[in-house]
Amino acid sequence: MPYDVGSLMLLNQFLVLGAALFSIGVYGLLVRRNAVLVLLSVELMLNAVNINLIAFESALVTNAAVGQVFSIFVITVAAAEVGFGLAIILMIFRNRRSANVDELDLMRW
């Protein structure tokens, strides 16, 4: 058995932290009506996934840094998503004078 009890307890703590952050992100995604706060909730969910990737990578006894590489990839995609998301939200706010997601049901301006 390649795992000892101490590393499994530490893994469980990180998994609980990741699950809590992901749950807070889902709650914010479902409850919030401001588009910036919805985008922030998505970022919180992506960071929870990064914590889980790093936790599983550290629990495996290998020399490959697969979890770290995936986390860097997720961070890169999240940075691009924030850039495009904020640009879209800014354009919506300029045209509609509101960033409320409930008012964005029409496709035409």
N, C-alpha and C positions, 0 to 999 in steps of 0.2 A: 504494500500500500504506500504510494508516494506521498500521501498527505499525512501530516500529524494533526493532532487535535487543536493546537494553537493556531495553525494557519487556517483551519476550517472555521474556527470561531471568529478570526479576523475577517475572513471572507464573508461570513454571515453579516458582520457589522457593516461592511461596505455595501452589501446587497440590500440591506434594510435602508441604508442611507439613500442609495440609488432609487429604490422603490418609493421612498417618501418624497424625494425630489420630483420623480416622475408623476406621482399622484398630485402633488401641488401644481405641477404644470398642467395636467389634464383638467384639474379644477379651475385654474385660471383661464384655460382655453374655453371651457364651457360656460363660465359665469361672466367673464369680462366682455364688455361691449366696445371698448376702445381698441382700435386696430393696433396701436403701439403696444398695449398691454397684452394683446393676443400674441403678437410677435415675440414679446418677452417671455411669455409662457412656453412658446415653442422652443425658444433657446434654453429654457430651464429643463425641458424634457430632453433636449439633445445633450446637455451636460450630465444629466442622470445616466444616459446611455454611455457616455464617456467614462463615468465612474465605474460602471459595470464592466466595461471592456478592460479597463486597467486592473480591476480587481480579479477578473478571471485570468488575465494574462499573468499576474503575479502569483496566482495560486497554482498555475501549471509550472512544472519543473522543466522548463526548456530554455534554451539560449536564444530562441527567436523572439523578437519583440513585435509579435503580430498585433497584440492589443494596442500597443503604443502607436503603431503605424496606422491602424484603423482609427484611433482617436485623433491623430493629427489630420487624417482625411476628413473626419466628421467636423473638426474645428474649421477646416478650410471651407467646406461646403456651408457651414453655418455662417461664416463671415460673408460669403457671397450672398447667402440668403438674406442676411441683415441689410446688406447694401441695396439689393434689388427691392426688398420689402419696404425699407424706409423711403426709397425713391417713389415707389408706387403709392404709399400712404401719403407722402408729401403732395403728389400730384392730385390725389383724391381730395385732400384737405384744401388745396388751392381752388379746385373747381366746385366743391360742395360746401365748404366752410364747416365741415364736420368730419371727424374720423370715426364715427360710430358705424359699426359693422351692420347694424340693423337697417341702416339707411342705404346700404349698397346693394339693393336687390335689383336695380335696373342696370342693364348693360349699356344703355345709351346715356349721353351726357345731357 
